[in-house]
């Protein structure tokens, strides 16, 4: 029972983080600009990334302690007009923090992605 409550709490906390991040993009003309600003404010000057045909996955690279979101989570950038597979649509929508005319940005907790592996 305690494990279930812990897992539910983590999921709730993650969704609060996503909701808060969406608010940071609310009036943004450019998703790229806001992502750059927020990660820079969090002390991110370097990133680790994986690049695929239609997406880039990135995370702040830093040797100092990480914060809760901008320098800790993994971001998936893909073209805004990219068709999402029906079986992935719910997950992608749930994790999308910004979509403008150029790009869709999704946010995932760092434990959900391992760099160097093919994304699914």
N, C-alpha and C positions, 0 to 999 in steps of 0.2 A: 504494500500500500504506500509506504513512504517513497519507494522508488518511482511509482507511478506519479505521485504528486510532484516529485522532483522533476521528472521528465515533462509533465504538463507545465510546470513553472518555467522551465527553460524555453519551451515553445512559446509561451505567453510573452516572456521577456524578449525573445527574438522578434516577435511580431510588433511589440512596442518599439523596438529599435528601427524596424522597417518603416513603421508609421511616422516616427520622428524624422527619419531621413527624407521621406516623401515631402514632409512639410518644408524642409530646407530647399527643395526644388520647386515649390509651389508657383512662384512667380518668375522662374528662371526662363530666359530666352534660349539658353544653351545648357544642356545637360553636362556637356564636357567642361564648360567653364565652372559650374558649381562643384562638380566632382574634383576638379583641379584645386579649387579654392579650399574646399573642406579638407582634402587630404594634406594640402600644404599647411593649413592651420594645425593639423594633428602631428606635424613634424615629419611628413613623408616627402623626402626628396628623391628617393629611389624606389623602384618597384621590381618585384619578380612577376613574370608573366608567362603564359602559354598562349600561343597564337595558332588559331585554326582557320579554316577557309572562311567561315562566316562569323567568327567571334574571337574576342581577346578576353582572357581571364587574367585579372591582375590583383595583386595584394601589395600593400606597403612593405618594403624591406627596411627593417631598422634593428639596430642592436640594443636600443634603449627600451625600457618597458612600454608595452602597448596600452592604448586606451581601450574603450569599449566598442567603438564602431569604425570610424574612418581610417584608422591605422591598424585595424584588426581584421575586419571582414574581407571577404573576397568579392570582387566585382566582375560581373560578366557584361561586356559591351558587345552589342550586335547591331546590325542595321535596323533602323526603325521599321522598315518595310519587309523585314524577313518574316516569312510565313512560319508560324509556330505549329508544330505537329499537334493534332488534337489531344493526344495522350499527355502532352507536356504543357498544354495551355494553362491549366489550373495552377500548376507549380510556378510557371513563368510569371503569370499575373500576380500571384501572391508575393513574389520576390522583386517585382519591378518597382524601382524607386523613382525612375524618371524615363519619360519617352518624349522626344521632340521630333522634329521633321527628319533628323539625321540618325539618331541613335536611341537604342533602348538600353538602360542600365539596370541590371538586377544585382541584388546584394544577398550574399549567403554567409552564414557563420563559417569561420575558417576551417572548422573540423569537417565540413561537408565537401571539401575539395582538396585533392592532393596534387601538387604541381608535378608535372612530368608525366602524368597519366592522361589518357585520352578522355575528354569530357563526354558525357552521355546526355 
